[in-house]
Amino acid sequence: MVSFVLPAWKGRFLREAIRSILSQTFRDLELVVYDDCSPDRSVEDAVRGFSDPRTKYFRGAGNIGGENLAAAWNEAFARARGEFCVLASDDDVYAPRYLETMMALARAAPGAGVYHCRVAYIDENGAERGLSELRAPYETPSEFFRARAALRLRQHAQEFMFRTADLRKAGGFVEFPRAWYSDDATWMMLARDGGAAYSPEPLFSFRFSGCNITSQYGDAPEKIAAGEAFVKWATDFARTLEPRDAHDAALLRDALRRLPAAVDAVSLWTLRHAGWRVALRAILSAGGPAARISFAFRMLRAAARGLACRVLRRNAQERR
C-alpha cells in the first residue's frame, strides 16, 4: 500500500487535489489528510465531501506549520501505514497514472532510494505554464546531489515517492526554517545509498497559486537563513557519499564547488521579489557587521553572475 500524506491548511484547491489522488489507476492506497488547525472548516468540509473509505482525516491541536512546516510534515507522516509514501499538498494535482508509474519504477529499480517524475507547472486556473527540466532515468547519489544542490534543476517535494521505513529510520524530514530546502535535504538523505529513479512523463502538476511557500516572499529572512543552514548541511552530507567511480567523484567535487553560489542565486532571487524593506531586514539579520557585509557582497556577486549569464544567452541567440 502507498500512503499519500497531505498536510492541509487551505481549502481552495483541496477538493481537486484529493480527487486526483483518489482517481489513481493504482488503487492500493490511503490518503491521510492532516488538518493543520486551519482557521475555518474548509479543509474538513472538503474531505467530508468524499465517501472513499481510503481517506483518513485528522485535525491537529494547533497550527504547527505556521511555526515549523517540516515539523507539520513529520506530524502528518506519523499516521502513514503504507510501505511507500508520498508527501502531497493541498493545491497540486497528480495525473491518474502517477502512482502506477512510480510503482513500476520501484519494481524496475528496487535499490533506488527515491522515485520521482517530471513536473508540469500550472496557474490558478489550471493552465500549463511549462515543464521542469528532464533528468536521467537513474541518477547515482552523487549525480542526484549535484543536479539539485549545484545545478538547481527543478524538483518539488510532492513529485517523490519513497519508502516509509526509510524516512522513519532517518528521523523524518530535515527541518530548516519555513521548510526551505527541507525536501531537498530529505531526498538527498534518502537517495544516499541507492540513488534516484525517474520518469520523464509529467505526472505531477505544481500550482503557482500565490498561496504556497514558493510564491511568498515576506519570509525572506527565514528563507535566507535556511539557505545558509542548507549549505553547511549539504557540505557535511556530501562527505558521507561514496562515489562509484572517478567520474562520479568528479561530479561530487564539482557539486561542492558550485553549491554556495547556487544557493546565493536562490537567496538573491528571493530578495529581488521580497521588496526593499524585507530585503533590508534579511541583510540585517545575517549577523554582525562582518557577516552583513559578507552577505551583501555575495548577493552583488550573484547578481553579477546572473547578468553575465543573461548577456551570454542573448549573444548566443543573436548569433543563431
N, C-alpha and C positions, 0 to 999 in steps of 0.2 A: 504494500500500500504506500501511496505517496501523500504526504501532508502538505497542503497549501496553508501556510500560516499567514494571516492577514491582520496586522495591527491597523486599526482604523480610528480616525478621529473626525473625518469629514464625510458627509454622505452624498455629496453632489453627483459623483460618478460611480458610487459604490455598487449600485444595482448592476450596472454594465460590467463592472469588474467581476462581481460574483457570478453573473450569468456566463461570462467567458470561461470561468473555472469549472463550473458545473456542466458545461457543454463539451468538455474534453472527450475525445474519442476513446482515450484510455480511462476506463470507468472506476478502477480501483483506487479511489482517492477519498480523502476527507478534507473539508475546508474548516479551518479553525479561525474564526473571526474574534479578535481580541479588541474590544471597545475600550480605547484608552481614555475613558471618562470624558467622552465627547460632551460639549456644552448643551446639546439638545438630544432628542431621541432619534435623530435621523439615521444613525448607524443601526440601532436596534430595529427601527422600522424597516430599513432596507433588508436586513437579514430575515426578519419575520415574514417578509413578503415571499420567501422561498420555502416550500414544504419539503425539500430534498432532505432525507434523513442523514445524508453525509455531512451536513452543515452543523457545526457546533458554535455556540455564541457564549462569550464570557465578557463581563464588564469589570474593568479594574476599579479598585477603590479610589484611585487618584490618577491624575494625568502625569504619568511617568515620562512620556515622550517630550513634554514641554521642557523638561529639565535635562533629560538624558535619553535621546532617541534610541541609541543602541541598547540601553537597558530595557526599554519597552519592547524591542525586538526579542531580547532574551526572555522577558516575561511571557510574551506570546508563544515563543518557541517551546517553553517548558511544557506546553499542553499537547505537543505533537506526538502522535503514536505511530506514524509511518516509518518504514525502513528508509525512505528518501524524503527529502523536504524541499520546499520552495518558499522563499520569503516574498509574498505578494504585497501589493499596495492597493489603496482604496480608489485609485483613479486610472489605473492602467488596464490593458486588455491582452489576453492570451488568444492566439489562434487555436482552433479546435484540435489541431494535431501537435500542439506544443509538447504535451506530456508523452504522447505516443512516440514522438521523435526522441525526446530525452531518454526514455526507457530503452529505445533501440540503441542509442549511444552507449548507455550503461552496459548493455549486453555485448556490444562490439568492443568496448574498451573498459572492461571491468576493473582495471587497475587505476584508472583516472580518478583524481580526487574531486573534480567538479565537472559539470556538463552545462553547456550554455549555447546560445544561438545568436544570430544576427538580430539587430533591433531596428524596428521602424519607429519613426518619430511622428506623432500626431498632435494636432492642436486641440483646443477646447471643443471644436465641432467634429473631431474625428478625422479631419483631412490630413493626409500624409504629408510630412514635411522633410522627408529624407530618410536615409538609412545609415546605420553605423558602418564603419569600415569592415571589410572582410578579414577574417582570421584564418589561420591554418586549421585543417581538420583535427590536428592534435598538436599541442604545444607542450614541450618539456617544462618542468618547473621554472627553469631559468628563462626560457622563451616567454612563458606566461607572465613572469615577474617583469621582464623588460617591456613587454607590449603595453602594459598599463602604467607601471611606475615611471618609465622613462619616455616612452613614445606617446603616452596618454591616448592610446586607441580607446574609443568609447565603449564602455560596458556599463551595465546597471545591475543593481542587486537583484532585481526581480527576474532577470533572464536566467538565473542559475538554479540548477538542481544539485543537491549534494546529499551525502549520507547523514542521517540524523545522528547516528552514533559518533561519527567523526567530529561533528560540531560540539557535541556534549563532551567528548574526550578533550577537545581543545579549550573547553571552558566557556563556550559561547562566542558571540560576536565581539570582536575587538572594539573597545569603547574609546572614541575620540569625541571632542566637542561637536555637537549637532550631528553626530554620526558621519561627519565629513571625512571621507577616506576609511570609515569603519568597514564598509563592504569590501573595498579593495584589499585591505589588510586581511580580512577574514578569508576571502577566496585565495589569496596568496598562501595563507597558512594551510588551508585545506588541500591545495594543489602541491604542497611542498614535496611529497613523495611520488605522486602519480601523475602530476601534470593535469592538463585540461583537454577535454574533448569538445568539439564544436560542430554545430550545424550551420551551414550558410543560408538556410531558409530564415526569413524574417518572421519568426513565430511569436514574437512579443512586441507589443506597441507601447512605447513610453509616451505619456501625455504631458505636454507642457501646458499646464492648467493655470499657472500663475499662483498656485497654492502649494506646490511641492517645494521641498528644500532647495532643489536646484534653481528654482525661479525666484528665490528670496535672497535679498542682499543686506537687509538691516542687521543680520547676524554676522556680518563680515569679520569683526574682530574674533569671534569664536571660530570661524572657518579658517582664518589665518593661523590661529593658534593650533588648530587641528593639523594644518599643513606642516607646521614646524615639528609637531609630535610625530607625524607620519614619516617624515624624512629620517628622524632618529630611529623609529621603529623599523622601517624598511631597511636601513643600513645594517642594523643589528640582525634582522631576519635574513638578509642576503648571505651573511656569514654561515648560516646553517644549511644553505643549499649546497648540494654536491653535484657539480657539473658532470654530464655524462661523457663528454669528450672535450677536445681542445676548442672546437667551435663553440660549444655550449659555454665553456669558461670565458671565452672572449665576449660573448653576448652579455654575460653577467657583469663583467668588468665595465663594458660599455653602459650597461644599465645604471650601475652605481655612479659612473662619471656624469651621466645626464640627469640623474634623479633630482638633485637640488634645483637645477634650472627649470625642469619640468614642473615642479611644484611651485616655484616662483611665478611661472607663467600663469598657473591657475589662480594664485593669490592676486596677481595683477588684474586678471580678468574679473575677479570678484570685486576688487576695489573700484575698477572702472564703472561697474554697474551700481555700486553702492551709493554714490553721491559723495560730495566732498566732506560733509560732516561726519558720516560714518567712516569714510576712508581715513580722515584725520584721527578719529577715535581708535581705529585699528592700528595706526602707526604709533600713537601714544601708548598703546597697551603692549607694545612689543618688548618693553622692559626699560632699563635705564637709558641714559643719553647715548651711550655707545651702541647699545642694541638698536635703538631707534634709527640712528644714523646708518648703521649697517643694513637694516631692513629697507630704509628709503633708497640707499644705493643699489641694493639688489633689485628693487622694483624699477629703478631707472634703467638698470642693465637689462632687465627682462623686456622693458618697453623698447629699448634699442634693438634687441634681438628680434622682437616681433616686427618692428618697422623694416629691418633688413630683410626678413623673410618675405614680407609683402612686396618689397621692391624687386626682389629676385623673381618672385612668382609673376609679377606684372611684366618684367622684362622678358621672361620665358614665353609668356603668352603673346607678346608683341612680335617675337621672332618666329612664331608659328605661321 
